[in-house]
Amino acid sequence: MDLSRLIQRGDYEWELPQKGNMRVPGILYASRALVEAMDEKVYEQVRNVATLPGIVGASYAMPDAHWGYGFPIGGVAAFDPEEGGVVSAGGVGFDISCGVRLLHTGMHIEQIRPILPDLMDALFNTIPAGVGSVGQIHLTDLRMSEMLRGGAWWAVEQGWGKSEDLDHIEEHGRMAGATPEHVSGHARRRQCDEMGTLGSGNHYLELQEVADLYDSEIAKCFGLNPGDVVISIHCGSRGLGHQIGTEFLVEMAKAARDSGIVLADRELACAPAKSEVGERYLGVMRAATNCALANREIITHLARQTFAEMVPEANLTLLYDVSHNTCKDEVHTVDGEQRRLLVHRKGATRAFGPGHEELPPEFQQTGQPVLIGGSMGTASYVLAGLAENEERSFGSACHGSGRAMSRRQARKIWQGRKLVDDLREKGIHVRSPSMRGVAEEAPDAYKDVNEVVESAEMAGLARRVARLRPLGVVKG
């Protein structure tokens, strides 16, 4: 990206000045090196988002930002419905409520290392992964509606989870305001056999070792100690969420035109939040969010079953579950006034600071756990939200390392089988149904996650707590 068009506000903050039809400025949070390496499309998309009606504050990009559909991945924008604010399917993304949850196992690396290959085989055989993967659960239309309304609560009620998990999930495991009756038949059909599956792309279940601590006090509150083995689960709403995104991008293109909204890019298809289309999308998007929350809860249940058979002394407990493709109705202070806003986070995660009323009691002093996923052979991180982030990006932070090249480019450079062999030599055991998928997710196809999380901390978005080293990966 050409830095001459930006105003540097700090070592880790860059401004796109408000020009032309931009209603607010753009703000990028990243180191100089990360900004320079960003695709020019990030600049264009941050600028274009700033032209949408009702946007408040700024159009933000996180340190892991890269090109996406309409909004950049790593983009954050808040809209005021009372000021003509819009809701955009492109600002949420296709994989609605894709997110990460982190589980303690109660085990130390020395207890797991001798059985790691067998344990990864068992997890791979238990948890379906890959394109078109299906599980053992089949949902009738009635059960589908119950799931779309109930989220993780529904999964627990069905015996596929534990009630103590619910307070450690965003929205307490169930997003209010879902309208399953508006979810199309096609979306329902795509999802009826996909509950409890990882899917493809960058989705995974990963065993990790707590390698380093940056804030020992917060780490203690989070229950993280060096050598602990934890589990990260990264997946979303599968075929249902993708179908909803596809359908509403078409419908919103017409709604924007009918509402007199001039789009800087047709991919920014949106509708006034208070319109029939806007309200219907919000209800359906919330249903898809519940689908993702239920899906991750079911996968957790399957992981617990596997550990119970392989490592009976393990105890899988949930630290936290965060989503990073969402639009949430939140109250934020803007210019000293509290306003109810629709906060779009696409490839960005909520990162509320200490004292926020949405957080469970055990995180009131520490801030929200912020879970940053790596890329198979690289580190993942646990961060904690900062109170000052409320003023910086509506309580948001990065969600991962962010792609440095396309999947197509990655396939030209790497071979999946060789990557699996090379990672095994490093002690990382990869299980995947697709060597092509492994090549697409090569570690070097992503930005340096260490620099991304350092930028997030230095920009005041979240505080580093722990670095997690991969041990084994079930990869879609």
C-alpha positions as CSV (number, residue, x, y, z in Angstrom):
1,M,0.0,0.0,0.0
2,D,1.2,3.5,-0.9
3,L,1.8,5.2,2.5
4,S,1.9,8.7,0.9
5,R,-1.9,8.7,0.9
6,L,-2.1,8.1,4.6
7,I,-1.6,10.4,7.6
8,Q,0.5,8.6,10.3
9,R,-1.2,9.3,13.7
10,G,1.1,7.0,15.7
11,D,3.5,4.2,15.2
12,Y,0.6,1.8,14.8
13,E,-2.2,4.1,13.6
14,W,-2.8,5.4,10.0
15,E,-5.6,7.6,8.7
16,L,-7.2,7.8,5.3
17,P,-8.3,11.4,5.2
18,Q,-12.0,12.0,4.6
19,K,-12.3,13.0,1.0
20,G,-14.9,13.0,-1.8
21,N,-18.0,11.1,-0.8
22,M,-16.5,9.6,2.4
23,R,-18.7,10.4,5.4
24,V,-16.0,9.6,7.9
25,P,-12.2,9.0,7.7
26,G,-10.6,5.5,7.5
27,I,-8.3,4.2,10.2
28,L,-5.8,1.4,9.9
29,Y,-4.1,-0.1,13.0
30,A,-0.9,-1.8,12.1
31,S,2.9,-1.5,11.9
32,R,4.5,0.3,9.0
33,A,5.6,-3.0,7.6
34,L,2.2,-4.6,7.7
35,V,0.5,-1.5,6.1
36,E,3.1,-1.4,3.3
37,A,2.4,-5.1,2.6
38,M,-1.4,-4.7,2.5
39,D,-3.1,-5.1,-0.8
40,E,-4.2,-1.8,-2.5
41,K,-7.7,-3.2,-2.3
42,V,-7.6,-2.7,1.4
43,Y,-7.2,1.0,0.9
44,E,-10.0,1.1,-1.6
45,Q,-12.4,-1.0,0.6
46,V,-11.7,1.0,3.8
47,R,-12.4,4.1,1.8
48,N,-15.6,2.7,0.2
49,V,-17.0,1.5,3.5
50,A,-16.6,5.1,4.7
51,T,-19.2,6.2,2.1
52,L,-22.1,4.2,3.5
53,P,-25.1,6.0,5.1
54,G,-25.2,6.3,8.8
55,I,-21.6,5.2,9.5
56,V,-20.2,6.5,12.8
57,G,-16.7,7.3,13.9
58,A,-14.5,5.8,11.1
59,S,-14.1,2.9,8.8
60,Y,-11.5,0.7,10.6
61,A,-9.1,-2.0,9.5
62,M,-7.3,-4.3,11.9
63,P,-3.6,-5.4,11.6
64,D,-4.6,-8.6,9.8
65,A,-6.6,-6.8,7.1
66,H,-6.7,-8.0,3.5
67,W,-9.0,-7.9,0.5
68,G,-12.5,-9.3,1.0
69,Y,-15.9,-9.1,-0.6
70,G,-17.1,-5.5,-0.2
71,F,-15.7,-4.9,3.2
72,P,-12.0,-5.8,3.8
73,I,-11.5,-8.9,5.9
74,G,-10.4,-7.3,9.2
75,G,-12.8,-4.5,8.7
76,V,-15.0,-2.9,11.4
77,A,-17.7,-0.3,10.9
78,A,-20.6,0.9,13.1
79,F,-23.9,2.3,11.8
80,D,-26.6,4.3,13.6
81,P,-30.1,3.0,12.5
82,E,-31.6,6.3,13.8
83,E,-29.4,8.2,11.3
84,G,-30.2,6.2,8.3
85,G,-27.6,3.6,9.0
86,V,-27.4,0.4,7.0
87,V,-26.8,-3.2,7.5
88,S,-24.6,-5.0,4.9
89,A,-24.3,-8.7,4.2
90,G,-20.8,-7.9,2.8
91,G,-19.9,-6.4,6.1
92,V,-20.6,-9.7,7.9
93,G,-19.3,-12.1,5.3
94,F,-20.4,-15.4,3.9
95,D,-19.3,-17.6,6.9
96,I,-21.6,-15.9,9.4
97,S,-20.3,-16.1,13.0
98,C,-17.2,-18.0,12.1
99,G,-15.3,-18.0,15.3
100,V,-12.8,-19.6,17.7
101,R,-13.2,-21.3,21.0
102,L,-10.4,-22.4,23.4
103,L,-10.7,-25.4,25.7
104,H,-8.5,-26.3,28.6
105,T,-7.7,-30.1,28.7
106,G,-6.2,-30.2,32.2
107,M,-3.2,-32.0,30.7
108,H,0.5,-31.2,30.4
109,I,2.5,-31.6,27.2
110,E,4.5,-34.5,28.6
111,Q,1.3,-36.4,29.2
112,I,0.1,-35.9,25.7
113,R,3.2,-36.2,23.6
114,P,3.5,-40.0,23.7
115,I,0.0,-40.5,22.4
116,L,-0.2,-37.4,20.1
117,P,-0.3,-39.2,16.7
118,D,-3.0,-41.7,17.9
119,L,-5.0,-38.9,19.5
120,M,-4.9,-36.9,16.3
121,D,-6.1,-40.0,14.4
122,A,-9.0,-40.4,16.8
123,L,-10.0,-36.8,16.6
124,F,-9.8,-36.9,12.7
125,N,-12.0,-40.0,12.7
126,T,-14.6,-38.5,15.0
127,I,-15.0,-34.9,13.7
128,P,-15.9,-34.6,10.0
129,A,-13.8,-32.1,8.1
130,G,-13.5,-30.9,4.5
131,V,-15.7,-29.8,1.6
132,G,-19.2,-31.2,1.9
133,S,-18.4,-33.0,5.1
134,V,-21.5,-34.3,7.0
135,G,-22.1,-35.5,10.5
136,Q,-24.2,-38.1,12.3
137,I,-26.9,-35.5,13.2
138,H,-29.8,-35.0,10.8
139,L,-32.1,-32.1,11.4
140,T,-35.8,-32.2,10.4
141,D,-37.3,-28.8,9.5
142,L,-38.7,-28.5,13.1
143,R,-35.4,-29.3,14.7
144,M,-33.6,-27.0,12.4
145,S,-35.8,-24.1,13.6
146,E,-35.2,-25.0,17.2
147,M,-31.5,-25.0,16.6
148,L,-31.5,-21.7,14.8
149,R,-33.4,-20.1,17.7
150,G,-31.5,-21.9,20.5
151,G,-27.9,-21.9,19.5
152,A,-25.5,-23.5,22.0
153,W,-28.4,-23.8,24.5
154,W,-30.2,-26.1,22.0
155,A,-27.0,-28.2,21.7
156,V,-26.7,-28.6,25.5
157,E,-30.4,-29.4,25.8
158,Q,-29.9,-32.2,23.2
159,G,-27.0,-33.7,25.2
160,W,-24.3,-32.3,22.9
161,G,-22.6,-30.0,25.4
162,K,-22.4,-28.8,29.0
163,S,-24.5,-26.0,30.6
164,E,-21.4,-24.6,32.3
165,D,-20.1,-23.7,28.8
166,L,-22.8,-21.2,28.1
167,D,-21.6,-18.3,30.2
168,H,-18.2,-18.5,28.4
169,I,-19.7,-17.9,25.0
170,E,-20.5,-14.6,23.4
171,E,-24.2,-13.8,23.7
172,H,-24.2,-16.5,26.5
173,G,-24.5,-19.1,23.7
174,R,-27.7,-17.8,22.1
175,M,-28.2,-14.6,20.1
176,A,-31.6,-13.0,20.7
177,G,-33.8,-11.8,17.8
178,A,-33.3,-14.8,15.5
179,T,-36.0,-15.4,13.0
180,P,-35.7,-19.0,11.7
181,E,-38.9,-18.7,9.8
182,H,-37.2,-16.4,7.3
183,V,-34.3,-18.7,6.6
184,S,-34.7,-20.1,3.1
185,G,-35.4,-23.7,2.3
186,H,-32.2,-23.9,0.3
187,A,-30.1,-22.7,3.3
188,R,-31.9,-25.2,5.6
189,R,-31.2,-28.1,3.2
190,R,-27.5,-27.2,3.0
191,Q,-27.2,-27.4,6.8
192,C,-29.5,-30.3,7.7
193,D,-26.6,-32.8,7.8
194,E,-23.6,-30.5,8.6
195,M,-24.0,-29.9,12.3
196,G,-20.8,-31.0,14.2
197,T,-18.5,-30.6,11.2
198,L,-15.5,-28.4,10.6
199,G,-15.9,-27.7,6.9
200,S,-13.0,-26.6,4.7
201,G,-10.7,-23.7,4.1
202,N,-9.0,-22.3,7.2
203,H,-11.3,-24.2,9.6
204,Y,-9.6,-26.5,12.1
205,L,-9.4,-28.2,15.4
206,E,-5.9,-27.8,16.8
207,L,-4.1,-29.2,19.9
208,Q,-1.8,-26.5,21.2
209,E,0.8,-26.1,23.9
210,V,1.0,-22.9,26.0
211,A,4.5,-21.9,25.0
212,D,5.0,-18.4,26.5
213,L,3.2,-16.0,28.8
214,Y,3.3,-12.2,28.4
215,D,1.0,-11.3,31.3
216,S,1.3,-13.8,34.1
217,E,-1.5,-12.3,36.2
218,I,-4.1,-12.4,33.5
219,A,-2.8,-15.8,32.3
220,K,-3.4,-17.1,35.8
221,C,-7.0,-15.8,35.8
222,F,-7.5,-17.5,32.4
223,G,-6.1,-20.7,33.8
224,L,-3.1,-20.8,31.4
225,N,0.3,-22.2,32.5
226,P,3.4,-23.0,30.5
227,G,3.2,-26.5,29.1
228,D,-0.5,-26.8,29.3
229,V,-2.3,-28.5,26.4
230,V,-5.3,-26.6,25.1
231,I,-7.7,-27.1,22.1
232,S,-8.7,-24.4,19.6
233,I,-11.8,-25.0,17.4
234,H,-12.2,-22.6,14.4
235,C,-15.4,-23.0,12.3
236,G,-18.7,-21.3,11.6
237,S,-22.2,-21.6,10.2
238,R,-21.2,-23.8,7.3
239,G,-23.5,-24.1,4.2
240,L,-26.3,-22.3,5.9
241,G,-24.4,-19.1,6.6
242,H,-22.9,-19.1,3.1
243,Q,-26.3,-19.5,1.5
244,I,-27.8,-16.6,3.5
245,G,-24.9,-14.4,2.5
246,T,-25.3,-15.3,-1.1
247,E,-29.1,-14.7,-1.1
248,F,-29.0,-11.4,0.7
249,L,-26.2,-9.8,-1.3
250,V,-28.5,-10.1,-4.3
251,E,-31.5,-8.8,-2.4
252,M,-29.6,-6.0,-0.8
253,A,-28.2,-4.8,-4.2
254,K,-31.8,-4.1,-5.2
255,A,-32.7,-2.7,-1.8
256,A,-29.9,-0.2,-1.9
257,R,-31.0,1.0,-5.4
258,D,-34.6,1.3,-4.3
259,S,-33.5,3.3,-1.2
260,G,-31.5,5.7,-3.3
261,I,-28.2,4.6,-1.9
262,V,-25.3,5.1,-4.3
263,L,-22.7,2.4,-3.8
264,A,-19.0,3.0,-4.4
265,D,-18.8,-0.7,-5.1
266,R,-21.6,-3.1,-5.9
267,E,-20.1,-5.6,-3.5
268,L,-21.2,-3.1,-0.7
269,A,-24.8,-4.2,-1.2
270,C,-26.8,-3.0,1.9
271,A,-30.2,-2.0,3.1
272,P,-31.3,0.6,5.6
273,A,-31.3,-1.1,9.0
274,K,-34.9,-0.1,9.6
275,S,-36.2,-1.4,6.2
276,E,-38.0,-4.6,5.7
277,V,-35.0,-6.2,4.0
278,G,-32.6,-4.9,6.7
279,E,-34.7,-6.2,9.6
280,R,-35.2,-9.5,7.9
281,Y,-31.5,-9.9,7.2
282,L,-30.7,-9.2,10.9
283,G,-33.1,-11.8,12.0
284,V,-31.7,-14.4,9.6
285,M,-28.1,-13.5,10.4
286,R,-28.8,-14.0,14.1
287,A,-30.2,-17.4,13.3
288,A,-27.0,-18.2,11.4
289,T,-25.0,-17.0,14.4
290,N,-26.9,-19.5,16.6
291,C,-26.1,-22.2,14.0
292,A,-22.4,-21.5,14.4
293,L,-22.6,-21.4,18.2
294,A,-24.4,-24.8,18.2
295,N,-21.9,-26.2,15.7
296,R,-18.9,-25.4,17.9
297,E,-20.7,-26.7,21.0
298,I,-21.3,-30.0,19.2
299,I,-17.7,-30.3,18.0
300,T,-16.6,-29.7,21.6
301,H,-18.9,-32.5,22.7
302,L,-17.2,-34.8,20.1
303,A,-13.8,-33.8,21.2
304,R,-14.8,-34.5,24.8
305,Q,-15.9,-38.0,23.8
306,T,-12.6,-38.7,22.0
307,F,-10.6,-37.5,25.0
308,A,-12.7,-39.6,27.4
309,E,-11.8,-42.7,25.4
310,M,-8.1,-41.8,24.8
311,V,-7.2,-39.8,27.8
312,P,-9.8,-40.4,30.6
313,E,-8.0,-38.2,33.1
314,A,-8.4,-35.1,30.8
315,N,-11.1,-32.5,31.7
316,L,-12.1,-30.3,28.8
317,T,-13.4,-26.9,30.0
318,L,-14.2,-23.9,28.0
319,L,-12.2,-20.7,28.4
320,Y,-14.1,-18.6,25.9
321,D,-15.8,-18.6,22.5
322,V,-15.7,-15.6,20.2
323,S,-17.2,-14.9,16.8
324,H,-15.5,-12.8,14.1
325,N,-18.1,-12.4,11.2
326,T,-21.0,-10.6,12.9
327,C,-23.2,-7.6,13.1
328,K,-24.2,-6.9,16.6
329,D,-26.6,-4.4,18.2
330,E,-24.4,-2.7,20.8
331,V,-24.4,0.5,22.9
332,H,-21.3,2.6,22.5
333,T,-20.3,6.1,23.7
334,V,-19.8,8.5,20.8
335,D,-18.8,12.1,21.5
336,G,-19.9,11.7,25.1
337,E,-23.3,10.3,24.1
338,Q,-24.5,6.7,24.3
339,R,-25.8,5.5,21.0
340,R,-27.2,2.1,20.0
341,L,-25.2,1.0,16.9
342,L,-25.0,-1.9,14.5
343,V,-21.3,-2.9,14.7
344,H,-20.1,-4.9,11.7
345,R,-17.0,-7.0,12.4
346,K,-15.8,-8.9,9.3
347,G,-12.7,-10.9,10.1
348,A,-12.5,-9.0,13.4
349,T,-13.4,-10.0,16.9
350,R,-15.0,-8.3,19.8
351,A,-12.5,-7.3,22.4
352,F,-14.3,-5.7,25.4
353,G,-12.2,-4.4,28.2
354,P,-12.4,-4.8,32.0
355,G,-15.6,-3.9,33.6
356,H,-17.8,-4.3,30.5
357,E,-21.3,-5.5,31.5
358,E,-21.3,-8.2,28.8
359,L,-18.5,-10.1,30.3
360,P,-18.8,-13.0,32.9
361,P,-17.7,-12.1,36.5
362,E,-14.4,-13.9,36.2
363,F,-13.3,-11.6,33.3
364,Q,-14.5,-8.3,34.8
365,Q,-10.9,-7.5,36.0
366,T,-9.0,-8.9,33.1
367,G,-11.1,-8.0,30.0
368,Q,-12.5,-10.4,27.5
369,P,-10.3,-13.3,26.2
370,V,-9.5,-12.5,22.6
371,L,-8.6,-15.6,20.6
372,I,-6.2,-15.2,17.6
373,G,-5.8,-18.2,15.4
374,G,-2.6,-19.1,13.6
375,S,-2.2,-21.0,10.4
376,M,-1.5,-24.7,11.0
377,G,2.3,-24.4,11.6
378,T,2.4,-21.0,13.3
379,A,1.5,-19.8,16.7
380,S,-1.9,-18.8,18.0
381,Y,-2.4,-16.2,20.7
382,V,-4.7,-15.4,23.6
383,L,-5.1,-11.7,24.2
384,A,-7.3,-9.7,26.6
385,G,-9.5,-6.8,25.7
386,L,-8.5,-3.2,26.8
387,A,-11.0,-0.6,28.1
388,E,-9.5,2.1,25.8
389,N,-10.4,0.0,22.8
390,E,-14.0,1.3,23.1
391,E,-12.8,4.6,21.8
392,R,-10.4,3.2,19.2
393,S,-12.6,0.7,17.3
394,F,-15.8,0.1,19.1
395,G,-14.2,-2.6,21.2
396,S,-12.7,-4.7,18.3
397,A,-9.4,-6.4,17.5
398,C,-7.9,-8.6,14.9
399,H,-9.0,-12.2,14.5
400,G,-6.0,-14.0,13.0
401,S,-2.9,-13.5,11.0
402,G,-4.6,-12.6,7.7
403,R,-3.8,-14.0,4.3
404,A,-0.7,-12.7,2.5
405,M,-1.6,-14.5,-0.7
406,S,-4.6,-16.1,-2.3
407,R,-5.3,-19.8,-2.1
408,R,-4.6,-20.1,-5.8
409,Q,-1.2,-18.6,-5.4
410,A,-0.5,-20.9,-2.4
411,R,-1.3,-24.0,-4.5
412,K,1.3,-22.9,-7.1
413,I,4.0,-22.8,-4.5
414,W,3.4,-25.6,-2.0
415,Q,2.4,-29.3,-2.2
416,G,0.1,-30.5,0.6
417,R,1.9,-33.9,1.1
418,K,5.3,-32.2,1.5
419,L,3.9,-29.7,3.9
420,V,2.4,-32.5,6.1
421,D,5.7,-34.3,6.1
422,D,7.7,-31.1,6.9
423,L,5.4,-30.2,9.7
424,R,5.6,-33.7,11.2
425,E,9.4,-33.3,11.3
426,K,8.7,-30.2,13.5
427,G,6.5,-32.2,15.8
428,I,3.2,-31.0,14.3
429,H,0.8,-33.7,13.3
430,V,-1.7,-32.7,10.5
431,R,-4.7,-34.7,9.6
432,S,-6.8,-33.6,6.6
433,P,-8.9,-35.2,3.9
434,S,-7.5,-32.8,1.2
435,M,-3.8,-32.2,0.4
436,R,-5.0,-29.4,-1.9
437,G,-6.6,-27.8,1.1
438,V,-3.4,-28.2,3.1
439,A,-1.4,-26.4,0.4
440,E,-3.9,-23.5,0.3
441,E,-3.4,-23.1,4.1
442,A,0.4,-23.2,4.1
443,P,1.8,-21.3,7.0
444,D,3.8,-18.9,4.8
445,A,0.6,-18.0,2.8
446,Y,-0.3,-15.9,5.9
447,K,1.1,-12.8,7.5
448,D,3.4,-13.0,10.5
449,V,0.9,-13.6,13.3
450,N,3.6,-12.4,15.8
451,E,3.7,-9.0,14.2
452,V,0.0,-8.9,13.9
453,V,-0.7,-9.4,17.6
454,E,2.2,-7.1,18.5
455,S,0.5,-4.4,16.4
456,A,-2.8,-5.1,18.1
457,E,-1.2,-4.5,21.5
458,M,0.8,-1.5,20.5
459,A,-2.3,0.1,18.9
460,G,-4.2,-0.3,22.2
461,L,-6.7,-2.9,20.9
462,A,-5.8,-5.8,23.1
463,R,-3.1,-7.0,25.5
464,R,-1.0,-10.1,24.8
465,V,-1.5,-12.9,27.4
466,A,-0.1,-16.1,26.0
467,R,1.4,-17.7,22.8
468,L,0.2,-21.1,21.8
469,R,2.4,-23.6,19.8
470,P,0.6,-26.1,17.5
471,L,0.9,-29.8,18.3
472,G,-1.6,-31.4,16.0
473,V,-4.2,-30.1,13.5
474,V,-7.4,-31.6,12.1
475,K,-7.7,-29.5,9.0
476,G,-10.6,-29.1,6.5
